[in-house]
């Protein structure tokens, strides 16, 4: 059994408290504990090493080391025996959570909703005219060739693409409107600051 980080840290503190060099004695002790000997043989080996630096209560000191070693490695054995998580199942669950998150429509602020309504009202006329043009083209194609079968899948793809373009235009227009309003607010703030500075200078001259 290899020494765990928990045991090494504990042993280092224990040796330092006894004014022993943990760098030297620590490696000797862990080397003995990692061996295949039984507890009695390990105790004798530890007594030979620690007897020179531990003046009193040597046996309890060694017993405490052996007990701590056993506790740390029993804990590690329990952790290793626990079933590991199914990585693929966890990944699938994570992806599903992300999909649900992306489907949630983001909430607009009152100002953004107001801008969106204005743009929608202006954009609806253009959108309706585009639909009318498409209907006329579809009718002409059908009348010129009665054998032509309407491809609903293609029509759905076109409709989806048109909806995405409209949404992109709408988002872009909203951003432009908001940027415009932000610039106007900043300009007003600058004007107000200028007026305040002029007022302060006028009062100082008086």
C-alpha positions in Angstrom: 0.0 0.0 0.0 1.3 3.4 -1.0 1.3 6.3 1.5 -1.7 8.6 1.1 -1.4 12.4 1.1 -3.5 12.5 4.3 -1.1 10.2 6.2 2.0 11.9 4.9 0.7 15.3 6.1 -0.2 13.9 9.5 3.1 12.1 9.9 5.1 15.2 9.0 3.2 17.3 11.6 3.8 14.5 14.2 7.5 14.3 13.6 7.9 18.1 13.6 6.2 18.2 17.0 8.8 15.8 18.3 11.6 17.9 16.8 12.5 15.2 14.3 13.5 15.8 10.6 10.3 14.7 8.8 12.1 14.7 5.5 14.5 12.0 6.6 12.5 10.0 9.1 9.2 10.3 7.2 10.6 8.4 4.2 12.0 5.7 6.5 8.7 5.2 8.3 6.6 5.1 5.2 9.1 2.6 3.6 8.6 0.3 6.6 4.8 0.6 6.6 4.6 -0.1 2.9 6.5 -3.4 3.4 5.0 -6.9 3.5 6.0 -7.5 7.1 3.4 -8.1 9.9 2.6 -5.5 12.5 5.0 -7.0 15.1 8.0 -6.8 12.7 7.0 -3.3 11.6 6.9 -2.2 15.3 10.4 -3.6 15.9 11.7 -1.7 12.8 10.0 1.5 13.9 11.5 1.2 17.4 15.0 0.9 15.9 14.5 4.1 13.9 12.5 6.2 16.4 14.2 5.0 19.6 17.0 7.6 19.0 14.7 10.6 18.8 11.7 9.7 21.0 12.9 9.7 24.6 9.6 8.7 26.3 6.3 7.0 25.4 7.9 5.4 22.3 5.5 2.5 22.2 2.3 4.7 22.2 3.9 6.9 19.6 4.5 3.9 17.2 1.1 2.5 17.9 -0.5 5.8 17.0 1.4 5.7 13.7 0.3 2.2 12.9 -3.3 3.0 13.7 -3.3 6.2 11.6 -1.8 4.2 8.7 -4.6 1.6 9.0 -7.4 4.2 9.2 -6.2 6.2 6.1 -5.9 3.1 3.9 -9.2 1.7 5.0 -10.8 5.0 4.0 -9.1 4.9 0.6 -10.2 1.3 0.1 -13.8 2.3 0.8 -13.7 5.1 -1.7 -12.2 2.8 -4.4 -14.9 0.2 -3.8 -17.7 2.7 -4.5 -19.2 2.3 -8.0 -17.9 4.9 -10.5 -20.2 7.3 -12.2 -21.4 6.4 -15.7 -19.6 9.0 -17.6 -21.7 8.6 -20.8 -24.9 8.8 -18.8 -23.7 12.0 -16.9 -22.7 13.6 -20.2 -26.1 12.8 -21.8 -27.8 14.3 -18.8 -25.6 17.4 -19.0 -26.4 17.9 -22.7 -30.1 17.5 -22.1 -29.9 20.2 -19.4 -28.1 22.5 -21.8 -30.8 21.9 -24.5 -33.5 22.8 -22.0 -31.6 25.9 -21.0 -31.2 27.1 -24.5 -34.9 26.6 -25.2 -35.9 29.1 -22.5 -36.6 32.4 -24.0 -34.6 35.2 -22.5 -36.6 37.9 -20.8 -36.5 41.4 -22.2 -36.5 44.6 -20.2 -39.4 47.0 -20.5 -37.3 49.3 -22.7 -36.3 46.4 -25.0 -39.9 45.2 -25.3 -41.1 48.7 -26.2 -38.4 48.9 -28.9 -39.3 45.4 -30.1 -43.0 46.4 -30.5 -42.1 49.5 -32.5 -39.9 47.6 -34.8 -42.4 44.8 -35.2 -45.1 47.3 -36.2 -42.8 48.8 -38.8 -41.5 45.5 -40.0 -44.8 43.7 -40.3 -45.7 45.6 -43.5 -42.4 44.5 -45.2 -42.9 40.9 -44.0 -46.4 40.8 -45.4 -45.3 42.1 -48.8 -42.6 39.4 -48.9 -45.3 36.7 -48.2 -47.5 38.1 -50.9 -44.7 37.9 -53.4 -44.0 34.3 -52.5 -47.7 33.4 -52.8 -47.8 35.0 -56.3 -44.7 33.1 -57.4 -46.1 29.8 -56.1 -49.4 30.3 -57.8 -47.8 31.1 -61.1 -45.6 28.1 -61.0 -48.6 25.8 -60.2 -50.8 27.3 -63.0 -48.0 27.0 -65.6 -47.4 23.4 -64.7 -50.2 21.4 -63.1 -47.9 18.4 -62.7 -45.8 20.3 -60.2 -46.2 18.9 -56.7 -45.6 21.3 -53.9 -42.7 20.3 -51.7 -43.9 21.0 -48.2 -40.5 20.2 -46.6 -38.8 22.7 -48.8 -41.5 25.3 -48.0 -41.0 24.7 -44.3 -37.3 25.1 -44.7 -37.8 28.4 -46.6 -40.3 29.6 -43.9 -37.8 28.8 -41.1 -35.0 30.5 -42.9 -37.2 33.6 -43.5 -38.2 33.6 -39.8 -34.5 33.4 -38.8 -33.6 36.3 -41.1 -36.5 38.4 -39.7 -35.5 37.6 -36.2 -31.9 38.5 -36.9 -33.0 41.8 -38.5 -35.2 42.5 -35.5 -32.4 41.9 -33.0 -30.1 44.0 -35.1 -32.6 46.8 -35.3 -33.3 46.6 -31.6 -29.6 46.9 -30.8 -29.3 49.9 -33.1 -32.3 51.6 -31.5 -30.9 51.0 -28.0 -27.4 52.2 -29.0 -29.0 55.3 -30.4 -30.9 56.0 -27.2 -27.8 55.3 -25.1 -25.8 57.7 -27.2 -28.5 60.3 -26.8 -28.6 59.8 -23.0 -24.8 60.2 -22.9 -25.0 63.4 -25.0 -27.6 64.8 -22.7 -25.4 64.0 -19.7 -22.4 65.7 -21.2 -24.6 68.8 -22.0 -25.8 68.8 -18.4 -22.3 68.6 -17.1 -21.2 71.4 -19.3 -24.0 73.6 -18.1 -23.2 72.8 -14.5 -19.5 73.7 -15.0 -20.6 77.0 -16.6 -22.8 77.7 -13.7 -20.1 77.0 -11.2 -17.6 79.2 -13.0 -20.1 82.0 -13.2 -20.8 81.8 -9.4 -17.0 81.8 -8.7 -16.5 84.9 -10.8 -19.1 86.7 -8.7 
